[in-house]
Amino acid sequence: FALNETSQSDATSFTKLLKDHEYIQEENFKIYSPNAFEKRTCDPNWTNFDHPCRGCNETCQYNNVLTKAGHPTDDCCWRYSFRHQLEDAKATGGFMLQLVETAEREGRIEDAKLGNGQKIEQHLAQQL
């Protein structure tokens, strides 16, 4: 769900910086980067905001598989998996960060905008 070609590597670099940060390590924060995992989807267009899936059993049309411990597997819908991470963060007093990157077009920096998948992620977070 990148805005430009560097988004993937920028997000990876930011995740690495977080993992290596002394405070993050001392506090034992869990780092979750949704793009680090290959997922499935019940949305034929992947990031159609109007698709009814909101990552829960009532709305997701994918056959989501959980581990015995109740965690999503790689065979889950990405929205289902993301919502699970949000719920886990909320239940443990945690939080999630969302990176928004600028795009460069014809040598000019454009305003940062959420990608379609990020808009869905934001909506899921607002539902909780």
MOPAC internal coordinates of N, CA, C and O (Angstrom, degrees):
PM7 1SCF
backbone

  N    0.0000 0     0.00 0     0.00 0    0    0    0
  C    1.4413 1     0.00 0     0.00 0    1    0    0
  C    1.5199 1   110.00 1     0.00 0    2    1    0
  O    1.2310 1   120.80 1  -140.23 1    3    2    1
  N    1.2914 1   116.07 1    39.77 1    3    2    1
  C    1.4540 1   121.38 1  -174.85 1    5    3    2
  C    1.5200 1   111.15 1   -79.93 1    6    5    3
  O    1.2310 1   121.69 1   -28.65 1    7    6    5
  N    1.3241 1   114.37 1   151.35 1    7    6    5
  C    1.4565 1   119.95 1   173.46 1    9    7    6
  C    1.5154 1   111.63 1   -87.20 1   10    9    7
  O    1.2310 1   120.16 1   153.97 1   11   10    9
  N    1.3173 1   117.30 1   -26.03 1   11   10    9
  C    1.4616 1   120.93 1   179.79 1   13   11   10
  C    1.5166 1   109.42 1  -151.22 1   14   13   11
  O    1.2310 1   121.08 1    -4.00 1   15   14   13
  N    1.3033 1   115.54 1   176.00 1   15   14   13
  C    1.4644 1   120.31 1  -173.78 1   17   15   14
  C    1.5256 1   113.24 1   -63.93 1   18   17   15
  O    1.2310 1   119.12 1   155.79 1   19   18   17
  N    1.3204 1   119.29 1   -24.21 1   19   18   17
  C    1.4607 1   121.31 1  -177.04 1   21   19   18
  C    1.5219 1   112.86 1   -90.18 1   22   21   19
  O    1.2310 1   119.50 1   173.45 1   23   22   21
  N    1.3037 1   118.55 1    -6.55 1   23   22   21
  C    1.4595 1   120.36 1  -175.32 1   25   23   22
  C    1.5166 1   112.40 1   -57.13 1   26   25   23
  O    1.2310 1   120.21 1   133.15 1   27   26   25
  N    1.2968 1   117.20 1   -46.85 1   27   26   25
  C    1.4597 1   120.69 1  -178.30 1   29   27   26
  C    1.5209 1   110.45 1   -58.78 1   30   29   27
  O    1.2310 1   119.85 1   131.93 1   31   30   29
  N    1.3381 1   117.90 1   -48.07 1   31   30   29
  C    1.4582 1   119.89 1  -178.08 1   33   31   30
  C    1.5218 1   111.13 1   -71.96 1   34   33   31
  O    1.2310 1   119.51 1   147.21 1   35   34   33
  N    1.3370 1   118.54 1   -32.79 1   35   34   33
  C    1.4566 1   120.61 1   176.87 1   37   35   34
  C    1.5211 1   110.57 1   -64.63 1   38   37   35
  O    1.2310 1   120.36 1   135.45 1   39   38   37
  N    1.3159 1   116.91 1   -44.55 1   39   38   37
  C    1.4553 1   120.60 1   178.92 1   41   39   38
  C    1.5296 1   110.48 1   -63.83 1   42   41   39
  O    1.2310 1   120.35 1   140.36 1   43   42   41
  N    1.3170 1   116.93 1   -39.64 1   43   42   41
  C    1.4575 1   121.02 1   177.97 1   45   43   42
  C    1.5215 1   110.53 1   -64.31 1   46   45   43
  O    1.2310 1   120.33 1   136.63 1   47   46   45
  N    1.3199 1   116.98 1   -43.37 1   47   46   45
  C    1.4680 1   121.22 1   178.55 1   49   47   46
  C    1.5246 1   110.99 1   -62.45 1   50   49   47
  O    1.2310 1   120.35 1   137.45 1   51   50   49
  N    1.3253 1   116.94 1   -42.55 1   51   50   49
  C    1.4638 1   120.58 1   179.20 1   53   51   50
  C    1.5285 1   110.76 1   -64.14 1   54   53   51
  O    1.2310 1   120.52 1   137.24 1   55   54   53
  N    1.3251 1   116.60 1   -42.76 1   55   54   53
  C    1.4614 1   120.63 1   178.67 1   57   55   54
  C    1.5247 1   110.51 1   -60.51 1   58   57   55
  O    1.2310 1   120.44 1   136.85 1   59   58   57
  N    1.3205 1   116.76 1   -43.15 1   59   58   57
  C    1.4632 1   120.31 1   178.96 1   61   59   58
  C    1.5256 1   110.75 1   -63.31 1   62   61   59
  O    1.2310 1   119.96 1   137.00 1   63   62   61
  N    1.3295 1   117.68 1   -43.00 1   63   62   61
  C    1.4606 1   120.50 1   177.34 1   65   63   62
  C    1.5250 1   111.47 1   -59.64 1   66   65   63
  O    1.2310 1   120.57 1   138.47 1   67   66   65
  N    1.3208 1   116.51 1   -41.53 1   67   66   65
  C    1.4641 1   119.86 1   177.44 1   69   67   66
  C    1.5287 1   111.05 1   -61.96 1   70   69   67
  O    1.2310 1   120.85 1   130.72 1   71   70   69
  N    1.3219 1   115.97 1   -49.28 1   71   70   69
  C    1.4676 1   120.02 1  -178.31 1   73   71   70
  C    1.5171 1   112.06 1   -60.15 1   74   73   71
  O    1.2310 1   120.15 1   146.46 1   75   74   73
  N    1.3229 1   117.31 1   -33.54 1   75   74   73
  C    1.4643 1   121.90 1  -177.19 1   77   75   74
  C    1.5291 1   113.15 1   -86.04 1   78   77   75
  O    1.2310 1   120.13 1   170.40 1   79   78   77
  N    1.3272 1   117.37 1    -9.60 1   79   78   77
  C    1.4575 1   120.37 1  -176.81 1   81   79   78
  C    1.5312 1   110.37 1   -71.50 1   82   81   79
  O    1.2310 1   120.93 1   -45.32 1   83   82   81
  N    1.3310 1   115.82 1   134.68 1   83   82   81
  C    1.4647 1   122.35 1  -175.84 1   85   83   82
  C    1.5324 1   112.02 1   -57.31 1   86   85   83
  O    1.2310 1   119.96 1   134.20 1   87   86   85
  N    1.3248 1   117.69 1   -45.80 1   87   86   85
  C    1.4638 1   120.60 1  -178.46 1   89   87   86
  C    1.5253 1   111.71 1   -63.24 1   90   89   87
  O    1.2310 1   121.00 1   137.13 1   91   90   89
  N    1.3036 1   115.69 1   -42.87 1   91   90   89
  C    1.4708 1   120.48 1   179.60 1   93   91   90
  C    1.5342 1   109.52 1   -61.37 1   94   93   91
  O    1.2310 1   120.49 1   138.17 1   95   94   93
  N    1.3085 1   116.67 1   -41.83 1   95   94   93
  C    1.4639 1   121.03 1   179.46 1   97   95   94
  C    1.5226 1   111.22 1   -68.06 1   98   97   95
  O    1.2310 1   120.14 1   135.69 1   99   98   97
  N    1.3426 1   117.33 1   -44.31 1   99   98   97
  C    1.4612 1   121.31 1  -178.89 1  101   99   98
  C    1.5158 1   111.80 1   -61.90 1  102  101   99
  O    1.2310 1   120.65 1   139.67 1  103  102  101
  N    1.3037 1   116.36 1   -40.33 1  103  102  101
  C    1.4637 1   121.16 1  -178.22 1  105  103  102
  C    1.5259 1   112.74 1   -84.23 1  106  105  103
  O    1.2310 1   120.60 1   176.41 1  107  106  105
  N    1.3270 1   116.47 1    -3.59 1  107  106  105
  C    1.4569 1   122.18 1   176.68 1  109  107  106
  C    1.5344 1   112.53 1    58.87 1  110  109  107
  O    1.2310 1   120.93 1  -136.70 1  111  110  109
  N    1.3344 1   115.83 1    43.30 1  111  110  109
  C    1.4554 1   120.25 1   176.98 1  113  111  110
  C    1.5282 1   110.13 1   -67.05 1  114  113  111
  O    1.2310 1   121.00 1   -34.63 1  115  114  113
  N    1.3004 1   115.70 1   145.37 1  115  114  113
  C    1.4663 1   121.93 1   173.48 1  117  115  114
  C    1.5278 1   106.91 1   -90.19 1  118  117  115
  O    1.2310 1   120.46 1   -53.51 1  119  118  117
  N    1.3077 1   116.72 1   126.49 1  119  118  117
  C    1.4637 1   121.53 1   179.01 1  121  119  118
  C    1.5285 1   108.01 1  -102.22 1  122  121  119
  O    1.2310 1   120.73 1   -55.74 1  123  122  121
  N    1.3231 1   116.20 1   124.26 1  123  122  121
  C    1.4635 1   121.58 1   179.05 1  125  123  122
  C    1.5167 1   108.69 1  -124.20 1  126  125  123
  O    1.2310 1   120.86 1   -56.65 1  127  126  125
  N    1.2892 1   115.95 1   123.35 1  127  126  125
  C    1.4640 1   121.29 1   177.09 1  129  127  126
  C    1.5255 1   107.36 1  -119.60 1  130  129  127
  O    1.2310 1   119.73 1   -74.87 1  131  130  129
  N    1.3279 1   118.12 1   105.13 1  131  130  129
  C    1.4694 1   120.36 1  -173.09 1  133  131  130
  C    1.5249 1   114.66 1   -59.64 1  134  133  131
  O    1.2310 1   120.15 1   151.53 1  135  134  133
  N    1.3293 1   117.31 1   -28.47 1  135  134  133
  C    1.4614 1   119.31 1  -179.22 1  137  135  134
  C    1.5166 1   112.92 1   -78.87 1  138  137  135
  O    1.2310 1   120.28 1   176.19 1  139  138  137
  N    1.3252 1   117.07 1    -3.81 1  139  138  137
  C    1.4664 1   120.44 1   179.08 1  141  139  138
  C    1.5293 1   111.75 1   -81.48 1  142  141  139
  O    1.2310 1   120.20 1   172.54 1  143  142  141
  N    1.3150 1   117.22 1    -7.46 1  143  142  141
  C    1.4585 1   121.20 1  -176.13 1  145  143  142
  C    1.5176 1   110.52 1  -123.14 1  146  145  143
  O    1.2310 1   121.14 1   -39.90 1  147  146  145
  N    1.2997 1   115.42 1   140.10 1  147  146  145
  C    1.4593 1   119.75 1   174.95 1  149  147  146
  C    1.5147 1   108.07 1   -83.63 1  150  149  147
  O    1.2310 1   120.17 1   -54.01 1  151  150  149
  N    1.3047 1   117.28 1   125.99 1  151  150  149
  C    1.4587 1   122.54 1  -178.38 1  153  151  150
  C    1.5183 1   110.06 1  -124.64 1  154  153  151
  O    1.2310 1   121.44 1    -3.69 1  155  154  153
  N    1.2700 1   114.85 1   176.31 1  155  154  153
  C    1.4636 1   123.33 1   176.11 1  157  155  154
  C    1.5305 1   107.50 1  -110.05 1  158  157  155
  O    1.2310 1   120.52 1     3.30 1  159  158  157
  N    1.3095 1   116.61 1  -176.70 1  159  158  157
  C    1.4601 1   120.64 1   176.90 1  161  159  158
  C    1.5189 1   110.40 1  -155.73 1  162  161  159
  O    1.2310 1   121.34 1   -26.44 1  163  162  161
  N    1.3257 1   115.04 1   153.56 1  163  162  161
  C    1.4708 1   119.43 1   172.72 1  165  163  162
  C    1.5274 1   110.15 1   -96.62 1  166  165  163
  O    1.2310 1   120.51 1   175.10 1  167  166  165
  N    1.3283 1   116.64 1    -4.90 1  167  166  165
  C    1.4613 1   122.96 1   179.37 1  169  167  166
  C    1.5305 1   108.68 1   -93.64 1  170  169  167
  O    1.2310 1   119.23 1   -65.82 1  171  170  169
  N    1.3219 1   119.07 1   114.18 1  171  170  169
  C    1.4634 1   120.49 1  -179.26 1  173  171  170
  C    1.5332 1   113.52 1   -58.06 1  174  173  171
  O    1.2310 1   120.10 1   157.81 1  175  174  173
  N    1.3449 1   117.41 1   -22.19 1  175  174  173
  C    1.4609 1   121.37 1   178.67 1  177  175  174
  C    1.5363 1   112.44 1  -102.83 1  178  177  175
  O    1.2310 1   119.81 1  -174.96 1  179  178  177
  N    1.3097 1   117.96 1     5.04 1  179  178  177
  C    1.4720 1   126.32 1   178.15 1  181  179  178
  C    1.5178 1   113.96 1    68.30 1  182  181  179
  O    1.2310 1   119.13 1   129.92 1  183  182  181
  N    1.3141 1   119.27 1   -50.08 1  183  182  181
  C    1.4698 1   120.85 1  -173.15 1  185  183  182
  C    1.5217 1   112.86 1  -128.73 1  186  185  183
  O    1.2310 1   120.37 1  -141.73 1  187  186  185
  N    1.3122 1   116.89 1    38.27 1  187  186  185
  C    1.4562 1   121.69 1   176.68 1  189  187  186
  C    1.5314 1   107.75 1   -82.73 1  190  189  187
  O    1.2310 1   120.51 1   -69.02 1  191  190  189
  N    1.3316 1   116.64 1   110.98 1  191  190  189
  C    1.4591 1   120.81 1  -177.49 1  193  191  190
  C    1.5246 1   111.48 1   -59.67 1  194  193  191
  O    1.2310 1   120.05 1   148.72 1  195  194  193
  N    1.3135 1   117.50 1   -31.28 1  195  194  193
  C    1.4605 1   121.14 1  -177.86 1  197  195  194
  C    1.5235 1   113.53 1   -78.00 1  198  197  195
  O    1.2310 1   119.69 1   170.42 1  199  198  197
  N    1.3220 1   118.19 1    -9.58 1  199  198  197
  C    1.4568 1   120.39 1   175.48 1  201  199  198
  C    1.5270 1   107.76 1   -64.71 1  202  201  199
  O    1.2310 1   119.68 1   -42.16 1  203  202  201
  N    1.3399 1   118.21 1   137.84 1  203  202  201
  C    1.4695 1   120.13 1  -171.80 1  205  203  202
  C    1.5308 1   116.07 1   -68.81 1  206  205  203
  O    1.2310 1   119.08 1   166.12 1  207  206  205
  N    1.3179 1   119.36 1   -13.88 1  207  206  205
  C    1.4629 1   120.00 1  -176.53 1  209  207  206
  C    1.5248 1   111.25 1   -63.94 1  210  209  207
  O    1.2310 1   121.31 1   -53.59 1  211  210  209
  N    1.3294 1   115.09 1   126.41 1  211  210  209
  C    1.4592 1   121.77 1   174.58 1  213  211  210
  C    1.5345 1   110.25 1  -123.54 1  214  213  211
  O    1.2310 1   121.66 1  -154.82 1  215  214  213
  N    1.3382 1   114.43 1    25.18 1  215  214  213
  C    1.4571 1   120.03 1   171.40 1  217  215  214
  C    1.5128 1   115.91 1    74.95 1  218  217  215
  O    1.2310 1   119.87 1  -157.51 1  219  218  217
  N    1.3026 1   117.86 1    22.49 1  219  218  217
  C    1.4653 1   120.22 1   177.77 1  221  219  218
  C    1.5315 1   109.07 1  -128.98 1  222  221  219
  O    1.2310 1   120.91 1   -14.78 1  223  222  221
  N    1.3179 1   115.86 1   165.22 1  223  222  221
  C    1.4672 1   120.09 1  -176.81 1  225  223  222
  C    1.5252 1   112.49 1   -58.26 1  226  225  223
  O    1.2310 1   120.64 1   148.54 1  227  226  225
  N    1.3394 1   116.38 1   -31.46 1  227  226  225
  C    1.4611 1   120.29 1  -176.80 1  229  227  226
  C    1.5284 1   112.65 1   -72.88 1  230  229  227
  O    1.2310 1   119.92 1   153.61 1  231  230  229
  N    1.3247 1   117.76 1   -26.39 1  231  230  229
  C    1.4587 1   119.79 1  -174.19 1  233  231  230
  C    1.5254 1   114.38 1  -115.20 1  234  233  231
  O    1.2310 1   120.07 1   157.23 1  235  234  233
  N    1.3245 1   117.48 1   -22.77 1  235  234  233
  C    1.4581 1   120.31 1  -176.36 1  237  235  234
  C    1.5234 1   110.42 1   -78.23 1  238  237  235
  O    1.2310 1   120.80 1   -46.91 1  239  238  237
  N    1.3052 1   116.08 1   133.09 1  239  238  237
  C    1.4580 1   121.83 1  -176.94 1  241  239  238
  C    1.5218 1   112.00 1  -100.05 1  242  241  239
  O    1.2310 1   120.62 1  -171.15 1  243  242  241
  N    1.3280 1   116.41 1     8.85 1  243  242  241
  C    1.4650 1   121.41 1  -178.81 1  245  243  242
  C    1.5214 1   108.74 1   -99.15 1  246  245  243
  O    1.2310 1   120.65 1   -30.13 1  247  246  245
  N    1.3173 1   116.37 1   149.87 1  247  246  245
  C    1.4598 1   120.92 1   177.59 1  249  247  246
  C    1.5296 1   108.46 1   -81.32 1  250  249  247
  O    1.2310 1   120.40 1   -94.24 1  251  250  249
  N    1.3325 1   116.84 1    85.76 1  251  250  249
  C    1.4569 1   122.10 1  -175.54 1  253  251  250
  C    1.5210 1   111.29 1   -73.55 1  254  253  251
  O    1.2310 1   121.21 1   -44.77 1  255  254  253
  N    1.3168 1   115.29 1   135.23 1  255  254  253
  C    1.4604 1   122.04 1  -178.93 1  257  255  254
  C    1.5251 1   108.22 1  -113.66 1  258  257  255
  O    1.2310 1   120.97 1   -51.33 1  259  258  257
  N    1.3332 1   115.74 1   128.67 1  259  258  257
  C    1.4532 1   121.03 1   177.84 1  261  259  258
  C    1.5273 1   109.55 1  -110.39 1  262  261  259
  O    1.2310 1   120.79 1   -25.98 1  263  262  261
  N    1.3172 1   116.09 1   154.02 1  263  262  261
  C    1.4598 1   119.83 1   173.29 1  265  263  262
  C    1.5241 1   107.95 1   -72.78 1  266  265  263
  O    1.2310 1   120.29 1    -7.67 1  267  266  265
  N    1.3209 1   117.04 1   172.33 1  267  266  265
  C    1.4606 1   120.08 1   177.42 1  269  267  266
  C    1.5279 1   111.53 1   -60.36 1  270  269  267
  O    1.2310 1   120.48 1   152.06 1  271  270  269
  N    1.3272 1   116.69 1   -27.94 1  271  270  269
  C    1.4618 1   121.26 1   178.69 1  273  271  270
  C    1.5299 1   112.13 1   -81.47 1  274  273  271
  O    1.2310 1   119.97 1   178.22 1  275  274  273
  N    1.3332 1   117.66 1    -1.78 1  275  274  273
  C    1.4500 1   121.76 1   177.06 1  277  275  274
  C    1.5090 1   115.65 1    87.13 1  278  277  275
  O    1.2310 1   119.90 1  -163.79 1  279  278  277
  N    1.3192 1   117.80 1    16.21 1  279  278  277
  C    1.4643 1   121.50 1   179.31 1  281  279  278
  C    1.5202 1   110.37 1   -96.25 1  282  281  279
  O    1.2310 1   119.96 1   -35.04 1  283  282  281
  N    1.3224 1   117.68 1   144.96 1  283  282  281
  C    1.4652 1   120.79 1   177.12 1  285  283  282
  C    1.5317 1   111.17 1   -62.20 1  286  285  283
  O    1.2310 1   121.17 1   -31.39 1  287  286  285
  N    1.2922 1   115.37 1   148.61 1  287  286  285
  C    1.4582 1   121.72 1   176.91 1  289  287  286
  C    1.5215 1   108.88 1  -106.13 1  290  289  287
  O    1.2310 1   120.42 1    -0.86 1  291  290  289
  N    1.3212 1   116.79 1   179.14 1  291  290  289
  C    1.4636 1   120.74 1   176.40 1  293  291  290
  C    1.5222 1   111.99 1   -65.41 1  294  293  291
  O    1.2310 1   119.97 1   167.12 1  295  294  293
  N    1.3236 1   117.67 1   -12.88 1  295  294  293
  C    1.4585 1   121.29 1   179.94 1  297  295  294
  C    1.5279 1   113.19 1   -92.27 1  298  297  295
  O    1.2310 1   120.35 1  -167.40 1  299  298  297
  N    1.3369 1   116.94 1    12.60 1  299  298  297
  C    1.4613 1   121.17 1   178.73 1  301  299  298
  C    1.5179 1   110.84 1   -92.56 1  302  301  299
  O    1.2310 1   121.50 1   -22.19 1  303  302  301
  N    1.2976 1   114.74 1   157.81 1  303  302  301
  C    1.4544 1   121.89 1   170.12 1  305  303  302
  C    1.5270 1   107.69 1   -63.96 1  306  305  303
  O    1.2310 1   119.67 1   -41.40 1  307  306  305
  N    1.3338 1   118.23 1   138.60 1  307  306  305
  C    1.4676 1   120.25 1  -177.10 1  309  307  306
  C    1.5165 1   111.94 1   -61.20 1  310  309  307
  O    1.2310 1   120.16 1   146.67 1  311  310  309
  N    1.3224 1   117.31 1   -33.33 1  311  310  309
  C    1.4653 1   119.69 1   179.87 1  313  311  310
  C    1.5242 1   110.43 1   -69.09 1  314  313  311
  O    1.2310 1   120.51 1   141.21 1  315  314  313
  N    1.3164 1   116.64 1   -38.79 1  315  314  313
  C    1.4674 1   121.91 1   177.22 1  317  315  314
  C    1.5263 1   110.11 1   -63.04 1  318  317  315
  O    1.2310 1   120.64 1   134.60 1  319  318  317
  N    1.3113 1   116.38 1   -45.40 1  319  318  317
  C    1.4583 1   121.75 1   179.41 1  321  319  318
  C    1.5318 1   110.87 1   -64.02 1  322  321  319
  O    1.2310 1   120.43 1   136.04 1  323  322  321
  N    1.3247 1   116.78 1   -43.96 1  323  322  321
  C    1.4636 1   120.56 1  -179.04 1  325  323  322
  C    1.5191 1   110.69 1   -64.27 1  326  325  323
  O    1.2310 1   120.10 1   137.00 1  327  326  325
  N    1.3215 1   117.42 1   -43.00 1  327  326  325
  C    1.4669 1   120.67 1   178.99 1  329  327  326
  C    1.5272 1   110.27 1   -61.80 1  330  329  327
  O    1.2310 1   120.74 1   141.02 1  331  330  329
  N    1.3348 1   116.20 1   -38.98 1  331  330  329
  C    1.4638 1   119.88 1   177.55 1  333  331  330
  C    1.5342 1   110.23 1   -59.26 1  334  333  331
  O    1.2310 1   120.46 1   137.00 1  335  334  333
  N    1.3286 1   116.72 1   -43.00 1  335  334  333
  C    1.4709 1   120.54 1   178.67 1  337  335  334
  C    1.5311 1   110.85 1   -63.80 1  338  337  335
  O    1.2310 1   120.01 1   139.38 1  339  338  337
  N    1.3201 1   117.59 1   -40.62 1  339  338  337
  C    1.4598 1   121.27 1   176.44 1  341  339  338
  C    1.5237 1   111.46 1   -61.60 1  342  341  339
  O    1.2310 1   120.75 1   134.06 1  343  342  341
  N    1.3264 1   116.17 1   -45.94 1  343  342  341
  C    1.4636 1   120.50 1  -179.72 1  345  343  342
  C    1.5240 1   110.94 1   -63.81 1  346  345  343
  O    1.2310 1   120.48 1   140.72 1  347  346  345
  N    1.3351 1   116.69 1   -39.28 1  347  346  345
  C    1.4612 1   121.32 1   178.14 1  349  347  346
  C    1.5298 1   110.51 1   -64.01 1  350  349  347
  O    1.2310 1   120.45 1   136.31 1  351  350  349
  N    1.3165 1   116.74 1   -43.69 1  351  350  349
  C    1.4655 1   120.54 1   178.66 1  353  351  350
  C    1.5328 1   110.57 1   -62.22 1  354  353  351
  O    1.2310 1   120.49 1   135.90 1  355  354  353
  N    1.3054 1   116.68 1   -44.10 1  355  354  353
  C    1.4625 1   120.70 1  -179.79 1  357  355  354
  C    1.5276 1   111.02 1   -64.03 1  358  357  355
  O    1.2310 1   120.19 1   136.64 1  359  358  357
  N    1.3104 1   117.25 1   -43.36 1  359  358  357
  C    1.4691 1   121.97 1  -177.65 1  361  359  358
  C    1.5289 1   112.77 1   -66.28 1  362  361  359
  O    1.2310 1   120.40 1   153.92 1  363  362  361
  N    1.3191 1   116.83 1   -26.08 1  363  362  361
  C    1.4689 1   120.27 1  -177.33 1  365  363  362
  C    1.5284 1   112.71 1  -104.49 1  366  365  363
  O    1.2310 1   120.24 1  -170.23 1  367  366  365
  N    1.3333 1   117.15 1     9.77 1  367  366  365
  C    1.4586 1   120.58 1  -179.47 1  369  367  366
  C    1.5178 1   112.92 1    74.72 1  370  369  367
  O    1.2310 1   120.74 1  -160.02 1  371  370  369
  N    1.3158 1   116.19 1    19.98 1  371  370  369
  C    1.4617 1   121.19 1  -178.60 1  373  371  370
  C    1.5103 1   112.15 1   -90.88 1  374  373  371
  O    1.2310 1   121.16 1    14.81 1  375  374  373
  N    1.2981 1   115.39 1  -165.19 1  375  374  373
  C    1.4560 1   121.92 1  -179.25 1  377  375  374
  C    1.5190 1   108.26 1  -155.88 1  378  377  375
  O    1.2310 1   121.30 1   -14.47 1  379  378  377
  N    1.3139 1   115.11 1   165.53 1  379  378  377
  C    1.4609 1   120.84 1   175.17 1  381  379  378
  C    1.5184 1   108.33 1  -127.68 1  382  381  379
  O    1.2310 1   121.16 1   -36.10 1  383  382  381
  N    1.3189 1   115.38 1   143.90 1  383  382  381
  C    1.4554 1   122.82 1   176.20 1  385  383  382
  C    1.5160 1   108.84 1  -105.16 1  386  385  383
  O    1.2310 1   120.55 1   -33.45 1  387  386  385
  N    1.3097 1   116.55 1   146.55 1  387  386  385
  C    1.4537 1   120.55 1   175.27 1  389  387  386
  C    1.5206 1   108.16 1  -123.14 1  390  389  387
  O    1.2310 1   120.41 1   -58.10 1  391  390  389
  N    1.3166 1   116.82 1   121.90 1  391  390  389
  C    1.4554 1   121.54 1   179.00 1  393  391  390
  C    1.5161 1   109.94 1   -83.31 1  394  393  391
  O    1.2310 1   121.26 1   -44.95 1  395  394  393
  N    1.3135 1   115.19 1   135.05 1  395  394  393
  C    1.4469 1   121.33 1   175.06 1  397  395  394
  C    1.5202 1   106.17 1  -124.69 1  398  397  395
  O    1.2310 1   120.83 1   -59.91 1  399  398  397
  N    1.3108 1   116.02 1   120.09 1  399  398  397
  C    1.4541 1   120.56 1  -175.91 1  401  399  398
  C    1.5200 1   111.41 1  -107.03 1  402  401  399
  O    1.2310 1   121.78 1   -28.29 1  403  402  401
  N    1.3019 1   114.21 1   151.71 1  403  402  401
  C    1.4554 1   119.26 1   173.68 1  405  403  402
  C    1.5242 1   108.31 1   -82.30 1  406  405  403
  O    1.2310 1   121.42 1   -20.19 1  407  406  405
  N    1.2954 1   114.89 1   159.81 1  407  406  405
  C    1.4628 1   120.56 1   176.94 1  409  407  406
  C    1.5194 1   108.55 1  -117.36 1  410  409  407
  O    1.2310 1   120.96 1   -34.57 1  411  410  409
  N    1.3033 1   115.77 1   145.43 1  411  410  409
  C    1.4634 1   119.59 1   176.73 1  413  411  410
  C    1.5149 1   108.22 1  -106.10 1  414  413  411
  O    1.2310 1   120.99 1   -54.76 1  415  414  413
  N    1.3142 1   115.71 1   125.24 1  415  414  413
  C    1.4580 1   121.86 1   179.13 1  417  415  414
  C    1.5266 1   107.73 1  -128.94 1  418  417  415
  O    1.2310 1   120.76 1   -56.58 1  419  418  417
  N    1.3109 1   116.15 1   123.42 1  419  418  417
  C    1.4596 1   122.15 1   177.74 1  421  419  418
  C    1.5278 1   111.87 1    50.57 1  422  421  419
  O    1.2310 1   121.08 1  -138.32 1  423  422  421
  N    1.3362 1   115.54 1    41.68 1  423  422  421
  C    1.4538 1   120.99 1   176.15 1  425  423  422
  C    1.5174 1   115.34 1    80.96 1  426  425  423
  O    1.2310 1   119.97 1  -179.19 1  427  426  425
  N    1.3316 1   117.66 1     0.81 1  427  426  425
  C    1.4629 1   121.14 1   179.43 1  429  427  426
  C    1.5219 1   110.16 1  -112.38 1  430  429  427
  O    1.2310 1   121.17 1   -38.70 1  431  430  429
  N    1.3267 1   115.36 1   141.30 1  431  430  429
  C    1.4559 1   120.72 1   175.79 1  433  431  430
  C    1.5251 1   108.17 1   -83.72 1  434  433  431
  O    1.2310 1   121.10 1   -55.17 1  435  434  433
  N    1.3246 1   115.50 1   124.83 1  435  434  433
  C    1.4650 1   120.46 1   178.21 1  437  435  434
  C    1.5174 1   109.61 1   -93.98 1  438  437  435
  O    1.2310 1   120.90 1   -19.67 1  439  438  437
  N    1.3198 1   115.89 1   160.33 1  439  438  437
  C    1.4558 1   120.66 1   177.02 1  441  439  438
  C    1.5270 1   110.18 1   -59.47 1  442  441  439
  O    1.2310 1   121.43 1   -33.88 1  443  442  441
  N    1.3086 1   114.86 1   146.12 1  443  442  441
  C    1.4630 1   120.40 1   177.65 1  445  443  442
  C    1.5250 1   109.41 1   -67.56 1  446  445  443
  O    1.2310 1   121.24 1   -43.70 1  447  446  445
  N    1.3033 1   115.23 1   136.30 1  447  446  445
  C    1.4636 1   121.29 1   178.95 1  449  447  446
  C    1.5175 1   108.36 1  -136.56 1  450  449  447
  O    1.2310 1   121.09 1   -34.29 1  451  450  449
  N    1.3067 1   115.53 1   145.71 1  451  450  449
  C    1.4551 1   119.95 1   175.15 1  453  451  450
  C    1.5251 1   109.11 1   -72.20 1  454  453  451
  O    1.2310 1   120.96 1   -39.60 1  455  454  453
  N    1.3184 1   115.76 1   140.40 1  455  454  453
  C    1.4507 1   120.72 1   171.11 1  457  455  454
  C    1.5225 1   109.34 1   -74.87 1  458  457  455
  O    1.2310 1   119.85 1   -12.04 1  459  458  457
  N    1.3204 1   117.89 1   167.96 1  459  458  457
  C    1.4724 1   120.80 1  -178.80 1  461  459  458
  C    1.5203 1   112.30 1   -58.28 1  462  461  459
  O    1.2310 1   120.24 1   137.28 1  463  462  461
  N    1.3386 1   117.15 1   -42.72 1  463  462  461
  C    1.4628 1   120.32 1   178.38 1  465  463  462
  C    1.5168 1   111.49 1   -64.36 1  466  465  463
  O    1.2310 1   120.18 1   142.53 1  467  466  465
  N    1.3322 1   117.26 1   -37.47 1  467  466  465
  C    1.4610 1   121.04 1   178.84 1  469  467  466
  C    1.5291 1   111.39 1   -66.73 1  470  469  467
  O    1.2310 1   120.38 1   145.72 1  471  470  469
  N    1.3279 1   116.87 1   -34.28 1  471  470  469
  C    1.4653 1   119.92 1   176.55 1  473  471  470
  C    1.5217 1   110.13 1   -63.63 1  474  473  471
  O    1.2310 1   120.65 1   141.06 1  475  474  473
  N    1.3169 1   116.37 1   -38.94 1  475  474  473
  C    1.4640 1   120.86 1   177.67 1  477  475  474
  C    1.5258 1   109.38 1   -67.00 1  478  477  475
  O    1.2310 1   120.44 1   135.34 1  479  478  477
  N    1.3334 1   116.76 1   -44.66 1  479  478  477
  C    1.4727 1   120.73 1   178.89 1  481  479  478
  C    1.5301 1   110.47 1   -59.24 1  482  481  479
  O    1.2310 1   120.41 1   137.33 1  483  482  481
  N    1.3162 1   116.83 1   -42.67 1  483  482  481
  C    1.4591 1   121.15 1   178.83 1  485  483  482
  C    1.5246 1   110.62 1   -62.21 1  486  485  483
  O    1.2310 1   120.33 1   137.10 1  487  486  485
  N    1.3113 1   116.98 1   -42.90 1  487  486  485
  C    1.4601 1   121.50 1   178.56 1  489  487  486
  C    1.5243 1   111.15 1   -62.79 1  490  489  487
  O    1.2310 1   120.34 1   137.74 1  491  490  489
  N    1.3278 1   116.96 1   -42.26 1  491  490  489
  C    1.4647 1   120.30 1   178.04 1  493  491  490
  C    1.5271 1   110.33 1   -60.88 1  494  493  491
  O    1.2310 1   120.41 1   137.52 1  495  494  493
  N    1.3313 1   116.82 1   -42.48 1  495  494  493
  C    1.4657 1   120.60 1   179.44 1  497  495  494
  C    1.5370 1   110.75 1   -64.00 1  498  497  495
  O    1.2310 1   120.34 1   140.35 1  499  498  497
  N    1.3069 1   116.96 1   -39.65 1  499  498  497
  C    1.4678 1   120.48 1   179.90 1  501  499  498
  C    1.5247 1   111.64 1   -66.69 1  502  501  499
  O    1.2310 1   120.10 1   152.10 1  503  502  501
  N    1.3327 1   117.42 1   -27.90 1  503  502  501
  C    1.4663 1   120.68 1   178.86 1  505  503  502
  C    1.5235 1   112.02 1   -68.97 1  506  505  503
  O    1.2310 1   120.70 1   152.90 1  507  506  505
  N    1.3327 1   116.27 1   -27.10 1  507  506  505
  C    1.4582 1   119.36 1  -179.20 1  509  507  506
  C    1.5108 1   110.20 1   -84.61 1  510  509  507
  O    1.2310 1   120.10 1   180.00 1  511  510  509

